[in-house]
Amino acid sequence: MSSTGPGGDAELARVEKALLARWPETRLEPSLGRIAALVDLLGSPHRAMPVVQVAGTNGKTTTARMVDELLRGFGLRVGRFTSPHLQSMRERIVLDGEPVSAERFVETFDDVAPYVDMVDAAGEHPMSFFEVVVGMGYALFADAPVDVAVVEVGMGGTWDATNVVDARVAVVTPVALDHAEYLGPDVATIAGEKAGIIKPDAIAVLARQEPTALDALVRRAVEVEAVVAREGTEFGVLDRRVAVGGQQLRLQGLGGEYGDVFLPLFGAHQAQNAATALAAVEAFLGAGATTGTIDVETVRAAFAAVRSPGRLERVRTSPTVLVDAAHNPAGMAATVDAVRESFDFTRLVGVVGAVHGKDVSGMLAALEDVCAELVVTQNSSSRAMPADELGALAVDVFGADRVSVSPRLPEALTEAIELAEAGPDDALGGSGVLVTGSVITAGEARTILGGTTP
């Protein structure tokens, strides 16, 4: 079976259809029972390799990508599991820096499917889409085999399906309000849920947090006797400056300073992700205050190679079109700050498509000051907020004269590009479009505008 020919495409479509027929990621029945039963039937593939696990609210995927790049720079074979995907399910399971082939994705599904059926038959609820894909990831990584798996938590931590592992290094990126209906009403409660990835004898690498979140995370680490490394104390960003195509960093790691690090990503939040990823890799490799830095040239080369599709990614020029997956107010605020710092736009048009269950008004408020006009649209998700409903929220924030409604994303993109190009003469070369509001919106825009599978 070819991964690129008609037969391979048909087989991949068969598997995708079977997976999508299961409970979606937005329908949860908090329990590790089903995934634990599956990995037990599979022979405990999640125990076949050490794990760096990444939880948090914003920055998880990019941080996981950075950890992956760094570890491969040091000669390790790495499996990476992230979610959600932008364009293809295969993006979720990455081997040697590339999404697994369609052929291997299909083979892995077919290998685990009989065991999934057994779990379904024995339980009150069937396994969800996410649980099955997590099981596929662990099975594939064990079969490869990999030297280390970098695993991004889907939602929360304690009962997330990825959390059947006992991670050697548990990373928590900044915690903010998101998925409150599942995780809790405040940052402290949400942090307590995410703290569940910190296991006995692990090393907890904590990005800068709100005080109540930090307290919950450190309390968990003390309870399980995990070692703690905190941004701003044991590691952090010492200096950064805008550079062509990204930023130049000086980082404080657990083992010392790393200077002249070029990161081809924009914004202070990406520098923070870089410092967190570096500390996680130092911790995994055993570096620290008594052993000094890991190889600085390897670190520089790895960070220079980092890519983070859909995270303030330029997908077109003349005018510049940026695609960003921000989907909560904290993420949108970081995106807006990065746009202001890294791009000299005199006119920016926003395209926003969001889903129900998010603080959409909070995201719009963050965008208001940076976008001259806004085109609201909707993505293909079953949870998509209808464009008219989103438009009404946008008018409350932007005013009616700055908002237009275009329900289909292709037409919304065309309209936004035309609005950007129609700016005054002094905006020539300084106009742009920012497409944001949801990972789904970012992925679909990326496909429309010709972005390749990440």
N, C-alpha and C positions, 0 to 999 in steps of 0.2 A: 504494500500500500504506500503510495507516495504522499508526502505531506503537502505537496503543492499541486498535484494533479486533481482531476475531477473526482476520482475515487477518494482521495484524501480529504477533499473539501466536503464530500458527502458524509464521510465518517465523522469528521469534526462537527458538522451540523447535527448529526445524530446525537453525539455526546452533549453538545450544548443544549439541545432541546430537552434531553433527559434531565440535565442539571437544572435548567430553568423551570421545569415542571415541579420542582421541590419548593419548600418554603423559601421565600426570598430572604435576603439579609435583613430586611426590615421587619420580619415576623420572628419574634424570639420567644423561646421557652427556656429561660436560663437554667442550664444544667451542663455538667461535663459528662454525664452518664453515657450519652449516645456516642460521643467521640471517643471516650475511654473504652467503650465496648468495641468500637471499630478497630482502634489501634491494637487492642489486645488480640483480636482475631487475626490481625495482620502480622502478629509477631513483634509488636512494640517497635516499629520503625522509628518512632520519635526518640527512642533511647540510643539510636545508632550513632549519634554525633552530638558534640556539644552545641549549645544554642546561645545566640545573642538575641534576646527578645526585646521588642520596641513597642511601648505603649505611650499614651499621651493623647492630647486633643488635636494639636496641629503639628505638622512637621514630621510625622512618623515615617511616611513613605520616603521622603527625601533623606532623612537620617539613615534609614535602612539601606538606601542606595549608596550612601557615603560609606557606611560600615562595610558593605559588600566590596566596594571598589578598593578600599584600604586593605582588607584582608586578602583579596586576590593579588594586590601589589606585593604582599609578603609571601606569595607562592602557595597560598592555600586554595583548595577547591571549595567553592562556596555555592550553596543553594540559598535562594532568597524567596521568601513568601511575602507578598504584599497584597493589599486590597484597598478600595475596589480597583477595578481596571478602567483604563481610559477607553481603549478601542477593542481589545481582544482578551478573552478569558485567559489565554495562555500567558499574558503578562504577569499573572499572579504567581506563577511558578517559574522561577528563573534559575538556570544552571549555567555556570561559567559566564555570567554577565549577560546572557541572552534568554529571552522567553523560550520555554521548551518547544520543540517542534510540534506541529499538529499530530504527527504520527505518534510521538511519545506521549502526548497528552491523551490521545485516544487509547493507547495501549494501557496506560496507567488507570484510566477510568474502567476499562474492561477488566483489569486485574482485580480492582477493589469492589466492583459492582456486586458480585455474589455475597461478599461479606456485608456490604451495605444493606442488601436485601435481608440478611439474617438479623441485623440490628433493627431494621424496620419492623420485622415480624415479631420481634421480642418486646418491643417497647410500646408505650402509650402513644408516642408521637413519632412520626418518621423523621429521619435525618434531614436537616435543612441543606440548601444549596451550599452554604458556607461550610458547614461541618464536613460535607463530602469532599469539597475542594481542599480543605485543610488535610483531611486524611490522604488525599492524592498527593499533596505536597510532601508530607512526611514519608510516604511510601516511595516516592520517586527519589527523594534525597538519600534514603537508606540504600536504595538499589544502585544509585549512581557509581560509587558512594561519594559523599562529600566529606570534607574535613570539618566543616562547620556550617550550620544553618543560621541565617539571619531571618527572623520571623517577626513580622509586624502583626500586632494584635488587631482584630477587626473592630471590636467595640468593647470598651470597659477594660477588663483584665481578669478578675477572679474567675468568672464563669465563661470567658471567651473560649471558643473551641481550640484556639492555638495553645491554651494554657494547660494542656495535659503534659507539657514539657516542664522540666526544672531547669530554667536557663542558668548558665554559668554567669552571664552578665545580663542584668535587667535594666533597660534604659527607659526613662520616662521623660518625654518631651513636655513642653509647657502644657499645663492642664487649664482648660477654660470650660465655660458652660456649653454643652452640646449633648444631644441625646438625653436631655434631662428626664424624659418620660421613662427611660430605662435605667439611667445611672444615678439619678438623684437630683435634688433641687438646687444644690449649691456646689461650689468648687471643692470644698473640703470633703463632701460626701463622694463626689466623683473621683477625687484623688484617692480616697480610701478604696474604691472599687478597682482603680487602675493599679494600686499598690499590691494587688493580689499576685502580680507576676514576680514579685520579690520573694525568693524562696530561701530556705536555710543555706548558709554558707555561700550565697551568691555575692556578686558585687553589684550594688545599685548605683547607676550613673544617672544623676538627676539634673536635668536642665533647670534654669532659673524658674522658680515657681512663686505664685502668690503665697504669702506666709501660711495661710490655713492649709493650702495644698501641701506645702513643704512639711508642715507638721505631721500631716497624715501619712506621708510617704516615709519620713524618718521614723515615725512611731512603728510602722510595719517593719522596717529594716531592723530596728532594735529588737522587736519581738522575735524575729527569726534569726538574729545574730548574723545579719548580712553586713558587709563592709559598704560604706557610703562614700561616694564622691559627688560633690555638689558644684554646679557652675557658680562662679563667683568666689569660691573658696579653694577647692582643689584644682579646678580647671576653668578656662574661660577665654574670652576674646580680649586680648591685650590692646590691639589696635587694628583698625581697618580703614581702607580708603577706596573710593570708587575707582575702578580701572576700566579700560576698554573691554567690553564683553563680560564684565563681572566685577570682582573686587579683590584687592590685595590684603592679605590677613597676616597678623602676628598672633599666634595662639599660645596659650599656656596649657600644656598638657600635664598629665599626672607625673611625668618624668622630667619635665623641663619645658623650655621654650622652643617653638617652631616658627621661624621667621620666613618671610618671602613666600608665603603660600598663596598661589593664585587660585581663586574659586570662580568658575564661569557661571555663577548664579547671582541674582540680584537681591539686595536687601539685608538689613541687620538680622532678620530672622534666619536667613540662610547661613550667615556667619555663626550664629548661635548653634544651628544644627551641625555645622562643621566642627565646632569645639566639642560638642556632645559626642559626635561620632568618633572623633579622635580619642577622647577619653575612654570610650567603650572599647575601642580596639587596643589601646594601651593596656586596659584592664584584662582583656582577653589574652593578650600576649605576655602578660606578667610584668609589664613595665610599671614604674612608679618612682617614688621619691628616692628609693635606695638603689635603683637599677638604671636610672637615667632614661633618656629618650629612646624611642624606637628610631629606625633609620630615617633621617629627615628628608633625604632625596626621594626615598620611596613614598613618603607622605606627600611631598609636593607633587610628584608625578600622578599619584592617585587622585588627589583633589582636582588637579588640572583636567583630569579625564571625566569628572563627575558630570552627569546629565540628569535633569529632573523634568521629564516631559509634563506639560500641563501645569507647571509651576512658574508663572510669569515667563512663559516661553514665547519667543518671537517666532511666529509662523508665517509672516509675510512682511514685506517692506513696501513703501510707497503706496499708501500709508502703512506705517508699522501697525501690525495686528498682534496683540499679546493675548495669550490664552492662559487663564489661571483658574485653578480648581478651588479657590476659597469658597467655603460654604457655611461659615459662621462669622459673627462680628469680629472676633479676635483675629481670625485668619484674614478677613477683609482689611482690617486696620493695618496689619503687617504688609499686605499687598499694596495698599495705598501709600504707605510710607516708602516702600521700595520703588514704586513708580515715581514718586516725587524726587527721590534721591538719584535714581539711575537714568531717568529719561527726561529730556528737555522739551516736553510737549507744551505747545502753546494752545493746543486744542485737543481734548481727549473725549471720545464718544464711548460710552459704555453699552455693552450688550449683556443683559442679565436674564438668565433662566434659572429658576429655583425650584425646590421641592417642598411639599408640605412637611411640617414638623420642624422647620428651621426658623430662627429669628431673622426673618427676611427684612423687616423694618430696620433692625439693627445693622444689617449689611448695607442696606440702601443709604442709611445715615452716614456710614463710613465712606461711601462712594460720592456723596453729594458734592463735596468741596473740590473733588479732583475731576469730575466729569462735567463737561459743558452741557451735554445732552445724553439722554438715555433711551435706548431701544429695548423694550421688554419683550420677551419671547417665552417659549416653553420647549423643554426637551422631550424625548420620547418615553421617559419613565412613566410608569403607572402612577407614581406619586407626584408627578409634575404639577406645580401650581399653574392653573390656567392663566394665559397671558393677560386676559382682562382683569382677573383678580390681582395679579402682580402689578398690573398697570395702575390700579386704584391705589395700592400701597405706595407706588413710586410717585404718583401725583401728590400725595400727602407730604412727601419729602422734598421732591424736586420742583413741584409746581407743574401745572398742566402744559405750559408752553415749552417745557424742556423734556417732555416724555412722549414717546410714540409707541404704539403697540403693533407688533408684527408676530403673529402666533407661530409661524414656521421659521425655524432657525436659519435656513439658507437665505430667505428673504430678509430676515433681520440683519444678517451679516452684510448683505449687499447694501441695505439701507444705511447701516452704520458707516460703512466705508465711504459711501457717497456723501454722507453728512460730514465726515472728517475731511474729505477732499474739497468740500464746498466752503471751507473756512476762509477767512479774509487773507489777502495776499501776504500779510506779514506772518501768517502761520505756515507758509510754504515750507515743507520739510519738517515742520514741527507738529503735524497732526498725527493722531493715532487712534486705535480702537482697542478697548480692553473687554474681552469676553470672559465672563465669570459667573459666580453664583452657585455652581454645583460641579462636582466631578463629572457628572454625566454631560452637562452642557459643555464643559471643557473638552471632553473626549469627542463629542459629536462635532464640535466646531473644528477640532483638529483634523478629523476625518474629512470634513467638507473642504477644508483649506489645503488638503494634500499632505498632512503630516503622516509620516510612516509609523508603523507599529513600534511603540517604545521597546 
